[in-house]
Every structure is written in structure tokens, then in C-alpha cells.
Amino acid sequence: MDIRRRNNVVLTGRADGPVLLLAHGFGCDQNMWRLVVPTLAENYRVVLFDYVGSGRADPSSWDEGRYSSLEGYALDVLEICEELDLRDVTFVGHSVSAMVGVLAAAKAPQRISRLVMVAPSPCYIDDEGYRGGFSAEDIDELLESLESNYLGWSAAMAPVIMGNAERPELGQELTASFCATDPAMARVFARTTFLSDSREDLKTVTLPTLILECRQDVIAPREVGAYVRDAIPGSRLVTLEATGHCPHLSAPQATAEAIRAFLGAAL
């Protein structure tokens, strides 16, 4: 199998620089990183890719069984690392991909040595002593709406997820990204994302870890960032002066600089 073609792998930046592997979230693709890449590429080798079912990844590689769990996406990550022989990688994961990075690092610590979590959430559903931001009923309704009318759901939800109502072009971009995703594949990824619970997996993390949160985020409220920080010993939590769930689009310079500052301290 041609892994590079399967996941539409793109390499940029310094060929001899430390490696950053950027992983997008649900409904997105590698294009969502484009505003932070120029800054990061000055000093790092940047690896971009699309998960199968997203962006320009090979749709013929889709396997519903594989991608019905976060482990399937983690396997994509590890196969990319193996194909490119990547080591000492800093894995930068947005949203649900932050937890994909946790799983991948646990399986291949010789490949991944640092984690950057951008607006992460280990569990979206409220639980006793834990605020994920949604009730179980909220998630059931969200998935039901998504599955019955994916394009309508995308048009309604993407601007809410993005936030920044005063910058409607951001919500429009996320809507377009959602709508470009195959609905059948998106439904599987959505269920995998919103029904996942990776809280126990956080306890396995021993790597240097940066957690980036926004000061207001309807998908991952501030309590989630604090929870992740407390669950990973020695991790660093940075609150960006940004709103919404996609700071790499709404506040790209602040996001890139926070990553560079962390790497400068960690390397």
C-alpha cells in the first residue's frame, strides 16, 4: 500500500529540522494548518496528512471497521511515521486528534517524543466530577441531526464550533470543509469522535506535553484543559487569547508561537 498517497502526505519546511507531524480534527483536513505552517516551517520539518475519509486522502482505503475507533486513526499516524522513518516526532493534534496522538505515542514511544494538544477533549460527555461540555442527550441529538442531514448540520454547526461571529469567513471555511467530507465517512468519524472516552489513556502519557486552549470554546470548555493538565504530570497548559475551537485558523500566529516556545524549552 502507498501510505503517502493513501493519506495525501505532504512535507515542507527545513529538511534537516526537528519533525512536527500535524494532525487535523473531525471534518477538517491538512489545509486547516496552512496559516501556522509558514512560521513553523522556518525551523522545523513539517509533515501534513489527511486521515482516510478526509481531504484528499484515498477514499478507496476507507474501512468502516478500522475507523470506528480512535485506534484506527492512530494506526494511520504510525504507518506514516514508519513510511517516512520519522523519529523524535512532535505530534501536534487538533481536537480529537490530540487523543489520537496519545494512543500513537503509547504504541510507538520510539517514534513520538512530544505532544502538542490543540483544543483537546478526552471525553465530550459530562460525567460525575467531570465537565465535557455536553450531556449524553446533547450528543445523541447532535449525532441524530448529523446522520439525518449532514449538509444541513454542517451549515448550522460549523459557525458555532468556529466561534468568532464577527469574522464570518472563518465559519464559512469550516462549513465548506465539513461539506467537502463524504457524509457516510463523516458519520463514522463523528460517532468515533463524540462518543470516545480517552480519560484513562491520559494516564499513560509521560512525554513533554503542551495543551493549548482558547479562552472560550463551546466544544472544549476551560474545565477540559485543566482536566487534561492535571491528568498528565508535568504538562503545560497555555490559554490563548482566542475564541472558538480552531485557534490555528482564528489566531494562527499566537498558536504557532506557543508551539515554538514549547519546543524551544523542550528540545
Secondary structure, DSSP 8 states (H G I E B T S, - for coil): --HHHHTT-EEEE-TTS-EEEEE--TT--GGGGTTTHHHHHTTSEEEE---TTSTTS-GGG--TTGGGSHHHHHHHHHHHHHHHT--SEEEEEETHHHHHHHHHHHH-TTTEEEEEEES--SB-B-BTTB--SB-HHHHHHHHHHHHH-HHHHHHHHHHHHH--TT-HHHHHHHHHHHHTS-HHHHHHHHHHHHT-B-HHHHTT--S-EEEEEEEE-SSS-HHHHHHHHHHSTT-EEEEEEEESS-HHHHSHHHHHHHHHHHHHHH-
